[in-house]
Amino acid sequence: MAYSDKVVDHFNNPRNMGSFKKDEDGVGTGMVGAPECGDVMKLQIKVQNDTIVDAKFKTFGCGSAIASSSLATEWLKGKTIEEAQKIKNTDIVQELNLPPVKIHCSVLAEDAIKAALADYQKKADSK
Amino acid sequence: MDGHTHSTSDRRELQMARSMCWHCQSEVSGEYFCDRCVKVQPVSKELDYFTCFGIPRRLSIDQQQLETKFYELSRAFHPDFYQNKSGAEQTISLGNSAMLNTAYRTLRDPIQRAEYLLDLEAGAVKEIRTTPPADLFEEILELQDTLNEVRASDRTSDAAASLRAALQSKRATLEQRQRDMEAQIQQLFGQWDALQDRGDATEQARAERTRILKEMRDILSNRTYVKNIVNDLVATIA
């Protein structure tokens, strides 16, 4: 099985790799893992006035998992919280041409987005 | 214990009684062969591996018993013995042999056996939602950063040498942790088996089952994460 050009591109030039401080204002952190393959993904968003101004990720896993999270951070930037909720794993599958055996990587990325948004919301609500 | 074994074999008979011999249409009550026409029967897809080998659904199993049964069934199903038989029998012999090999490989390995049992008991494993171990994840990602540093560094430099030394000790710690988790799994095996042997269907027993399964799920997942990063670490400093 060969990776698509887009996956290879994200793998070789990952966008937005890195992290924010967890307790920083407006930062939401999503940490998810896939027990089946042992992949670990951390995705963070920085929110100002209901808009995601920045996003970062760190992923330990296969090329597709890295590409999925890299793409997710690209898409998240500039979106409102509400728009971000609508990102689906199927969008990622389509954009990256993921083969069926790699669909779970996109699911992991969607889970990470949801977890980051939930964490942000929780922090905002507790204020 | 006796009552439990009994109920398992009852269930098995029921399952078998419902099936009909594909060849002579009589009811099959034998294990894998029709009593009447002695034709080999396809192993039902619904038959779990434990039942297939005639052993109770326990986690500590008698390897000797498993192996003996495996050889016995391997001989019974082996395609070599079906070369002069009909096409249908050859197909069944192939299918049964393949299924038998998978079943044996799965049950022989304790980790795979536990994963399989979780599948059986909890339906899809994903249904037991695990809480992601945030600390472990942070640790893994941090270590991953260090590994990237090592990969990017000049292998002969002093900095790379000291990084590698640090990683060696990290490796020892992680491998120890993996062993600890395996010991914990063994302990849960014991708890599960004791519960199975008692065989009570009380509310309390059910809660206990769920607890054991969930704990086992968590530890098995964490073990996979640790194992992956150890593999990566070993490959990097090799």
Interface residues (C-beta under 8 A of the other chain):
Chain A: M31 V32 G33 P35 E36 C37 G38 D39 V40 K42 K58 F60
Chain B: V125 T130 P132 P133 A134 F137 E138 I140 L141 Q144 D145 R217 L220 S221 T224 Y225 K227 N228 I229 D232
